[in-house]
Amino acid sequence: MLEAPLPELPISDDFRWLYENSPLLYSELENTAETLKSQAKITHVRTRDGKVVPRVLALAEGFLETVSYAFTERDFTLFWKCFSRRRRCKYGSFGCWCRC
């Protein structure tokens, strides 16, 4: 966690927000890691570069890359509909991803 004082130099509002909220972000990151550890049967998939990751993570990363990391609910809904429609038509169900 960040425990150093704010720098004396002029800083942006984004940096100030990140600095002030870093304990909360750190805590949520720890909670996420603990939650994922407790999920013994999360479906995993192999990504294009060969890494094995949870299916939900692969979907989230694919979406964020597609929209250049600019999240909107509308774009995510459209992405999910197109993804699931394409997979369903091609393979018959969402469970078609390569299971590891």
MARNUGU-435180 format. One line per 2 residues: their letters; for each residue x, y, z of C-alpha. Coordinates in steps of 0.5 Angstrom, whole numbers. Each point is the difference from the previous one (the first is absolute). Last residue first. Layout:
<recs>
A = X,Y,Z ~ ...
</recs>
This chain:
<recs>
CR = -17,-54,-39 ~ -6,1,-4
CW = 0,2,-7 ~ -6,5,-1
CG = -6,-4,-2 ~ -4,2,7
FS = -4,6,-3 ~ -4,-5,-5
GY = -1,-3,-6 ~ 7,0,-4
KC = -1,5,-5 ~ -6,3,1
RR = 0,0,7 ~ 7,3,0
RR = -2,6,-5 ~ -6,2,4
SF = 4,0,7 ~ 5,4,-3
CK = -5,5,-3 ~ -4,0,6
WF = 6,1,4 ~ 3,6,-4
LT = -7,3,0 ~ -1,0,7
FD = 7,2,1 ~ 0,6,-4
RE = -7,3,3 ~ 3,-1,7
TF = 6,4,-2 ~ 7,-1,1
AY = 6,4,-4 ~ 6,-5,1
SV = 1,0,-8 ~ -7,-3,-1
TE = 2,-6,-3 ~ 6,-1,5
LF = -5,1,6 ~ -5,-5,-3
GE = 6,-6,-1 ~ 2,2,7
AL = -7,-1,3 ~ -1,-7,-4
AL = 7,-3,2 ~ -1,2,7
VR = -7,-3,0 ~ 3,-6,-3
PV = 5,-1,6 ~ 7,0,-3
VK = 5,-5,-4 ~ 5,4,-4
GD = 1,-3,-7 ~ 1,7,-4
RT = -7,0,-3 ~ -3,-2,7
RV = -1,-7,3 ~ -7,0,4
HT = -1,-2,8 ~ -7,-1,3
IK = 0,2,7 ~ 0,-7,4
AQ = 4,2,7 ~ -3,7,1
SK = 3,1,7 ~ 6,3,-4
LT = -4,5,-4 ~ -3,3,6
EA = 7,1,4 ~ 3,3,-6
TN = -6,4,-1 ~ 0,2,7
EL = 7,2,0 ~ -1,5,-7
ES = -6,3,4 ~ 5,2,6
YL = 5,3,-5 ~ -5,4,-3
LP = -3,2,6 ~ 7,2,3
SN = 2,3,-7 ~ -6,5,0
EY = 3,6,2 ~ 6,-1,-4
LW = -4,-2,-6 ~ -5,6,1
RF = 7,5,0 ~ 3,-3,-6
DD = -7,1,-4 ~ 0,7,3
SI = 7,1,-3 ~ 6,2,4
PL = 3,6,2 ~ 7,-1,3
EP = 0,-1,8 ~ -1,-8,-1
LP = -6,-3,5 ~ 3,-3,6
AE = 3,-7,0 ~ -5,-6,2
LM = -2,-3,-6 ~ -2,-7,1
</recs>
